[in-house]
Amino acid sequence: MTPLSDPRPSRTTIREVAQHAGVGIKTVSRVVNNEPNVAPATAARVRASIEELRWEPDALAANLRRTTTRTRTIGLLLGSVSNPFAAAIHRAIEDVAAHRDVAVFASSLDDDPAREVAAVEAFVRRKVDGLILTCVAASQAYLRELVPPDMPIVFIDREPAEFAADTVHSDNVEGARMATRHLLGFGHRRLALLIDRREIWTARERERGFLLALDEFGIAPETATILDGLSDHVAAERAVLSVLGAPNAPTAIVSGQNLITVGAVHALRKLGRHRDVALIGFDDLELADLMDPGVSVVAQRPQEIGDVAAARLFASLDAGRRLDPAPIIVPVDLIPRGSGEIRPPSA
């Protein structure tokens, strides 16, 4: 692995320069490269913003100076390299790249839109041959102006907005639906869903699957408890401690991602409720099968996601162009281990 230093939150991006100057990214590009058709007053405003924000436009210049020479490197942007799910994808992509004698620059997103843009700028500045990206910004339209038109791009884990490219992700809707139906099948009717911020595409998709399962069983969505904005195990633990102390508390929990599941497990054990409140997590956990009860999960296939994403990227590189965008959905697997098979007290 060749790690790429994570861009600091204070690092200025081309998008921030454009916003500060009140122009589009393309206008900043034209000013930096002394292109015509920019009004003198506008150009002066852009240069003033560049100076005030201390932006270094070398990434953009590298973009425009790019040649067909390969650097035998690719850029990989992950949710967080410390997350086991992201780490498994990283390893799979790295293994494919290593067989081709290609180095992988990796960076963490930390679900920060500014870090997304800054990381892409850093990759372009290093003239990588292709990009594999996890995204969080509301739109990825900025890529049209920031990334060379011949550079292959593959999105993993989440779908982009306002930009067409290959996407490789889990079947989030079906996975959440499967987990919810499993709990409903054991007799639960008061369920809680714990998810990350709704701005994150996977959180919205998993909520959609949860609601679809409730509808199948004729359960009104307002009878369920949906807690969002849970980005780590600490927030999830707090949420579970709170919701289980309320009247008509849920008898079963669907957790929307692995860190949330960790927090839920901590809360259930702290309350001594791990044997009477059912739990199914989205994404597997290390040692989940060794707990008592074992933690039931909908397991993703990060190795397969990484393999497929790398294969698509290298297929584009071999073709010398971006291939027609293809959405690739990787199946998930329900693994019952005990926690998801606990019946409600009334049963």
C-alpha positions as CSV (number, residue, x, y, z in Angstrom):
1,M,0.0,0.0,0.0
2,T,1.1,3.5,-0.7
3,P,-0.9,5.7,1.7
4,L,-1.9,9.2,0.7
5,S,-1.8,11.7,3.6
6,D,-5.3,12.7,4.5
7,P,-6.2,16.2,3.4
8,R,-6.6,18.5,6.4
9,P,-10.0,20.1,6.8
10,S,-8.3,23.5,6.5
11,R,-7.0,22.7,3.0
12,T,-8.7,25.0,0.5
13,T,-10.4,23.4,-2.6
14,I,-11.2,24.8,-6.0
15,R,-14.8,24.7,-5.1
16,E,-14.2,27.0,-2.1
17,V,-12.3,29.4,-4.3
18,A,-15.2,29.4,-6.8
19,Q,-17.8,30.0,-4.1
20,H,-15.7,32.8,-2.5
21,A,-15.3,34.6,-5.9
22,G,-19.0,34.0,-6.8
23,V,-18.1,32.1,-10.0
24,G,-18.1,28.5,-11.3
25,I,-15.3,26.0,-11.0
26,K,-14.7,26.3,-14.8
27,T,-14.2,30.0,-14.5
28,V,-11.5,29.5,-11.9
29,S,-9.9,27.0,-14.2
30,R,-9.9,29.5,-17.1
31,V,-8.3,32.2,-14.9
32,V,-5.6,29.9,-13.6
33,N,-4.7,28.8,-17.1
34,N,-5.0,32.3,-18.7
35,E,-7.7,31.2,-21.0
36,P,-9.7,33.9,-22.9
37,N,-13.4,34.8,-22.5
38,V,-13.2,35.8,-18.8
39,A,-14.1,39.4,-18.0
40,P,-11.1,41.4,-16.5
41,A,-13.2,42.2,-13.4
42,T,-14.1,38.5,-12.9
43,A,-10.5,37.4,-13.4
44,A,-9.4,39.9,-10.8
45,R,-12.0,38.7,-8.3
46,V,-10.9,35.1,-8.8
47,R,-7.2,36.0,-8.4
48,A,-8.0,37.9,-5.2
49,S,-9.9,34.9,-3.8
50,I,-7.0,32.6,-4.7
51,E,-4.6,34.9,-2.8
52,E,-6.9,35.4,0.2
53,L,-7.6,31.7,0.6
54,R,-4.0,30.8,-0.2
55,W,-5.1,28.2,-2.7
56,E,-2.4,26.3,-4.6
57,P,-3.8,25.6,-8.1
58,D,-1.2,23.0,-9.1
59,A,-3.8,20.3,-9.1
60,L,-5.7,22.0,-11.8
61,A,-2.6,22.8,-13.8
62,A,-1.6,19.1,-13.6
63,N,-5.0,18.2,-14.9
64,L,-4.6,20.3,-18.0
65,R,-1.0,19.3,-18.6
66,R,-1.8,15.7,-18.3
67,T,-0.5,13.5,-21.1
68,T,-1.2,9.9,-22.1
69,T,1.8,8.8,-20.0
70,R,0.8,6.3,-17.3
71,T,2.0,6.7,-13.7
72,R,1.0,3.2,-12.7
73,T,-1.0,4.6,-9.7
74,I,-4.7,4.8,-8.8
75,G,-6.5,6.9,-6.2
76,L,-8.8,5.2,-3.7
77,L,-11.1,7.3,-1.5
78,L,-12.8,5.3,1.3
79,G,-15.2,6.1,4.1
80,S,-12.5,5.6,6.7
81,V,-9.4,3.3,6.3
82,S,-9.9,2.3,10.0
83,N,-13.3,0.8,9.4
84,P,-13.1,-3.0,8.8
85,F,-15.5,-2.8,5.9
86,A,-13.5,-0.2,4.1
87,A,-10.2,-1.9,5.0
88,A,-11.4,-5.1,3.4
89,I,-12.3,-3.3,0.2
90,H,-9.0,-1.5,0.3
91,R,-7.1,-4.8,0.6
92,A,-9.1,-6.4,-2.3
93,I,-8.3,-3.4,-4.6
94,E,-4.7,-3.4,-3.5
95,D,-4.3,-7.1,-4.3
96,V,-5.7,-6.6,-7.9
97,A,-3.5,-3.6,-8.4
98,A,-0.4,-5.3,-7.1
99,H,-0.7,-8.0,-9.8
100,R,-0.5,-5.2,-12.4
101,D,2.4,-3.5,-10.6
102,V,0.2,-0.5,-9.8
103,A,0.4,1.4,-6.5
104,V,-2.7,2.6,-4.6
105,F,-2.9,6.0,-3.0
106,A,-5.6,5.7,-0.3
107,S,-7.3,8.5,1.7
108,S,-10.2,8.7,4.1
109,L,-13.4,10.6,3.5
110,D,-14.8,10.7,7.0
111,D,-18.1,11.7,5.5
112,D,-16.9,15.3,4.9
113,P,-17.8,16.8,1.5
114,A,-14.8,19.1,1.7
115,R,-12.5,16.2,2.2
116,E,-14.0,14.5,-0.8
117,V,-13.1,17.4,-3.1
118,A,-9.7,17.9,-1.5
119,A,-8.8,14.2,-1.9
120,V,-9.8,14.2,-5.5
121,E,-7.7,17.3,-6.1
122,A,-4.7,15.6,-4.4
123,F,-5.1,12.5,-6.5
124,V,-5.3,14.5,-9.7
125,R,-2.2,16.5,-8.6
126,R,-0.3,13.2,-8.4
127,K,-1.5,12.3,-11.9
128,V,-3.1,9.0,-10.9
129,D,-4.3,6.9,-13.8
130,G,-7.8,6.3,-12.4
131,L,-10.0,6.9,-9.4
132,I,-12.1,4.6,-7.1
133,L,-14.3,6.8,-5.0
134,T,-16.6,6.7,-2.0
135,C,-18.7,9.9,-2.1
136,V,-20.7,12.1,0.4
137,A,-21.0,15.5,-1.3
138,A,-24.5,16.4,-2.5
139,S,-23.3,16.4,-6.1
140,Q,-20.3,15.0,-7.9
141,A,-20.8,17.3,-10.9
142,Y,-17.5,19.0,-9.9
143,L,-15.6,16.0,-11.3
144,R,-16.4,17.1,-14.9
145,E,-14.2,20.1,-14.4
146,L,-11.6,18.8,-12.0
147,V,-10.8,15.4,-13.4
148,P,-9.4,14.8,-16.9
149,P,-12.1,13.5,-19.3
150,D,-10.1,10.4,-20.1
151,M,-9.5,9.4,-16.4
152,P,-11.6,6.3,-15.5
153,I,-13.8,6.6,-12.4
154,V,-15.6,3.9,-10.4
155,F,-17.8,4.7,-7.4
156,I,-18.0,2.2,-4.5
157,D,-20.5,1.7,-1.7
158,R,-22.6,4.8,-2.7
159,E,-24.1,6.1,-5.9
160,P,-22.9,9.5,-7.2
161,A,-25.3,12.4,-7.9
162,E,-25.2,14.4,-11.2
163,F,-22.3,12.3,-12.6
164,A,-22.5,9.2,-14.6
165,A,-19.9,6.5,-13.9
166,D,-19.6,2.8,-12.9
167,T,-21.0,2.1,-9.4
168,V,-20.4,-1.0,-7.3
169,H,-22.3,-1.3,-4.0
170,S,-24.2,-3.8,-1.8
171,D,-27.9,-4.4,-2.2
172,N,-28.7,-2.0,0.6
173,V,-32.5,-2.0,0.2
174,E,-32.8,-5.8,0.0
175,G,-30.4,-6.3,2.9
176,A,-32.4,-4.0,5.2
177,R,-35.6,-5.5,4.0
178,M,-34.3,-9.0,4.7
179,A,-33.2,-8.1,8.2
180,T,-36.5,-6.4,9.1
181,R,-38.6,-9.2,7.6
182,H,-36.6,-11.7,9.7
183,L,-37.4,-9.9,12.9
184,L,-41.1,-9.5,11.9
185,G,-41.2,-13.2,11.1
186,F,-40.3,-14.0,14.8
187,G,-43.3,-11.9,16.0
188,H,-41.8,-8.5,16.6
189,R,-44.1,-5.6,15.9
190,R,-42.2,-2.7,17.7
191,L,-39.0,-2.2,15.8
192,A,-36.3,0.4,15.9
193,L,-34.0,1.3,13.0
194,L,-30.6,3.0,13.8
195,I,-28.9,4.7,10.9
196,D,-26.2,7.2,10.1
197,R,-27.0,10.7,8.7
198,R,-29.7,10.7,6.1
199,E,-27.5,12.7,3.8
200,I,-25.5,9.5,3.3
201,W,-26.9,7.5,0.4
202,T,-26.5,4.1,2.1
203,A,-28.4,5.3,5.2
204,R,-31.4,6.4,3.0
205,E,-31.4,3.1,1.1
206,R,-31.4,1.0,4.2
207,E,-34.2,3.0,5.7
208,R,-36.1,2.4,2.4
209,G,-35.6,-1.3,2.8
210,F,-36.8,-1.2,6.4
211,L,-40.0,0.7,5.5
212,L,-40.7,-1.7,2.6
213,A,-40.6,-4.7,5.0
214,L,-43.0,-2.9,7.4
215,D,-45.4,-2.3,4.6
216,E,-45.3,-5.9,3.5
217,F,-46.5,-6.9,7.0
218,G,-49.1,-4.2,7.2
219,I,-47.3,-2.2,9.9
220,A,-47.7,1.5,9.9
221,P,-44.3,3.3,9.7
222,E,-45.2,5.7,12.5
223,T,-45.3,2.8,14.9
224,A,-41.6,2.2,14.3
225,T,-38.7,4.2,15.9
226,I,-36.2,5.5,13.4
227,L,-33.1,7.2,14.9
228,D,-30.7,8.8,12.5
229,G,-27.5,10.8,12.7
230,L,-25.7,8.0,14.5
231,S,-22.2,8.2,13.1
232,D,-20.3,6.1,15.7
233,H,-20.7,3.5,18.4
234,V,-20.9,6.2,21.2
235,A,-23.9,7.9,19.6
236,A,-25.5,4.5,18.9
237,E,-25.0,3.3,22.5
238,R,-26.6,6.5,23.8
239,A,-29.5,6.2,21.5
240,V,-30.3,2.6,22.5
241,L,-30.0,3.4,26.2
242,S,-32.5,6.2,25.6
243,V,-35.0,4.3,23.4
244,L,-35.2,1.2,25.6
245,G,-36.1,3.4,28.6
246,A,-39.1,4.8,26.9
247,P,-42.7,3.5,27.2
248,N,-43.6,0.9,24.6
249,A,-39.9,0.4,23.8
250,P,-39.0,-1.6,20.8
251,T,-38.5,-5.3,21.2
252,A,-36.1,-5.5,18.2
253,I,-33.4,-3.4,16.6
254,V,-32.1,-3.1,13.1
255,S,-28.7,-1.5,13.0
256,G,-27.7,0.3,9.8
257,Q,-24.0,-0.2,9.9
258,N,-21.2,-1.9,11.8
259,L,-20.2,0.9,14.2
260,I,-23.8,1.4,15.2
261,T,-24.1,-2.3,15.9
262,V,-21.1,-2.1,18.3
263,G,-22.8,0.7,20.2
264,A,-26.1,-1.2,20.3
265,V,-24.4,-4.3,21.7
266,H,-22.7,-2.2,24.4
267,A,-26.0,-0.7,25.4
268,L,-27.9,-4.0,25.5
269,R,-25.2,-5.6,27.7
270,K,-25.1,-2.5,30.0
271,L,-28.8,-2.9,30.5
272,G,-28.7,-6.6,30.7
273,R,-31.2,-6.8,27.8
274,H,-29.0,-8.7,25.3
275,R,-31.1,-11.9,25.7
276,D,-34.6,-10.3,25.4
277,V,-34.2,-7.5,22.8
278,A,-33.5,-8.8,19.3
279,L,-30.7,-7.3,17.2
280,I,-29.6,-7.6,13.6
281,G,-26.8,-5.5,12.2
282,F,-26.0,-4.4,8.7
283,D,-22.5,-5.5,7.9
284,D,-20.6,-8.2,9.8
285,L,-18.4,-7.7,12.9
286,E,-15.2,-9.3,14.0
287,L,-15.9,-12.0,16.7
288,A,-19.7,-11.5,16.3
289,D,-20.0,-15.3,16.2
290,L,-18.2,-15.7,19.5
291,M,-20.5,-13.5,21.5
292,D,-23.4,-14.9,23.6
293,P,-25.8,-14.7,21.9
294,G,-24.0,-14.4,18.6
295,V,-24.8,-11.2,16.7
296,S,-27.0,-11.9,13.7
297,V,-26.1,-9.7,10.7
298,V,-26.7,-9.0,7.1
299,A,-23.2,-9.4,5.8
300,Q,-21.8,-7.4,2.9
301,R,-19.2,-8.8,0.6
302,P,-16.4,-6.2,0.7
303,Q,-13.9,-8.5,-1.0
304,E,-16.3,-8.9,-4.0
305,I,-17.0,-5.1,-4.1
306,G,-13.2,-4.4,-4.2
307,D,-12.6,-7.0,-6.8
308,V,-15.4,-5.9,-9.1
309,A,-14.5,-2.2,-8.7
310,A,-10.8,-2.8,-9.5
311,A,-11.8,-5.0,-12.5
312,R,-14.0,-2.2,-14.0
313,L,-11.3,0.4,-13.5
314,F,-8.6,-1.6,-15.1
315,A,-10.9,-2.6,-18.0
316,S,-11.3,1.1,-18.7
317,L,-7.6,1.7,-18.4
318,D,-7.0,-1.2,-20.8
319,A,-9.6,0.3,-23.3
320,G,-7.9,3.7,-23.0
321,R,-11.3,5.4,-22.3
322,R,-14.2,5.5,-19.8
323,L,-16.5,2.6,-20.5
324,D,-20.3,3.1,-20.6
325,P,-21.4,3.5,-17.0
326,A,-22.7,0.3,-15.4
327,P,-24.5,-0.1,-12.0
328,I,-23.3,-3.3,-10.3
329,I,-25.2,-4.4,-7.2
330,V,-23.4,-7.0,-5.0
331,P,-25.7,-9.4,-3.0
332,V,-25.7,-9.5,0.8
333,D,-26.1,-12.5,3.1
334,L,-28.3,-12.9,6.2
335,I,-26.3,-14.8,8.9
336,P,-28.5,-15.8,11.9
337,R,-26.4,-16.3,15.0
338,G,-28.9,-15.9,17.9
339,S,-29.4,-12.2,18.6
340,G,-31.8,-11.8,15.6
341,E,-33.8,-14.9,16.6
342,I,-34.9,-13.7,20.0
343,R,-38.7,-13.6,20.2
344,P,-40.6,-10.7,21.8
345,P,-41.9,-11.2,25.4
346,S,-45.5,-11.6,24.2
347,A,-44.5,-14.6,22.1
